[in-house]
Amino acid sequence: MHSFHYQNGTLHCEGVDLAALAAEHGTPLYVYSGGTILDHFRRLSGAMGAELDCLVCYATKANSNLAVLNLLAKEGAGFDIVSGGELFRVEKAGGDPGKCTFAGVGKTRAEIELGLKKGIYSFNAESEAEVAFISQVAGELGMVAPIALRVNPNVDAKTHKYISTGKSENKFGIDFSSIREAYARAAALPNVKIRGLQMHIGSQLTSVSPFVEAVEKVLPLVEELKSLYGIEFFSIGGGIGIVYQDSLASGGSDWWIAKDEKPLTIEEYAGRLVPLLKPLGLRIILEPGRFMVGNAGVLLTEVLYEKRGTAKTFKIVDAAMNDLIRPALYEGHHEIAPLKEPVAGKTEVVDIVGPVCESGDFFAQNREIPAIETGDRIALLSAGAYGFVMASNYNSRPLPAEILVSGETATVVRKRQTLDDLIAGEVVPG
Ligand code: LLP
């Protein structure tokens, strides 16, 4: 579900007119629907939690704005974090470190110390060297670190190569073939307590089969670890894909969107996985990022210029790859919806490009969209996950503002950066 639809001729997020919002706050502008995020959290935890002891640890990296984290913290969510910075954010947003899992292949001493002092639920360790180091750091602090090992099940997630993580050639986790020895050695370390097993095979999975294949492959191992070390949880990671060729919510026109992606529904995900996981009698952890926030966010931008070349028509907009890098980095597809409801039938094939000095700076290529003109504003849909968090100041462009909508209320949850923000902390020697 999401909450973007046309109403009285303009695109709305819940009860808020996005055309008015863009006029008031300028563009580029990220806008999130709080109602959509809550709906996604509740549906996933409801479907998985009905029959399982299930903790949803939201993958903070997908969208770590404090307001987004706070919404989820108030719902009782846990958080999957990958840095000391994310742990800091989660705490500031009112999240419980006791419900945090700490992933990532390169945790530093400072991050391990922070995690220990804050009492996180588990360090999800990705190599034997890391486990040994966690034990050493915990020992120096006179503490015992709760850990899980991440197993790499060597399953093909069938997703973009940059976001596939569960094959042997990926840098993540410990090979399935050596995981048992790794547990045995971890169990012998003085300052770790084995708490669980974790895996994550990739992101933007559009079919349930790779999840089922990975869980089925790992189940005997989980049983074994439960009896050998008394593990209490099994994390199956994140990765639930969303539909990028999305239709708008009911009540408006979206005739130009192809809508030929088939969604992976939560009913299907839970329906296939719960029966496999239930007999384990363990706490099941999920680490969804994109599913929770992806379709809850849009990036608003304005058409600055039109350029008709011999080969193409370019619409140059005021957002760029520094604001939303997914098309450039993963050939990610984001639907385009004009803020003014378009007249049916009037379309044009265009490239939507940003002002950054790179040919990779595009949002759409050879895309048939409703006719738009200079000065019109458009929304890039499904930009709530891995959008703002991956933004940079490249080309010395200030970061956009972020707005959270709840019903009729729109709150600026991060101010647009100023030119002074761009040089904060820089020093000219002499
Ligand atoms: N758990 C772990 C250990 C992860 O590495 C990730 C994502 C997640 C959970 C959450 O995965 P999700 O549910 O969001 O698929 N920037 C890329 C996606 C990178 C995903 C990295 N890891 C993109 O824009 O497509």
Residues whose N, C-alpha, C, O or C-beta is under 5 A from the ligand:
A	BS01	LLP	A59 A62 A103 I163 H200 G202 S203 Q204 G237 G238 G239 I240 E287 P288 G289 R290 F291 R326 Y386
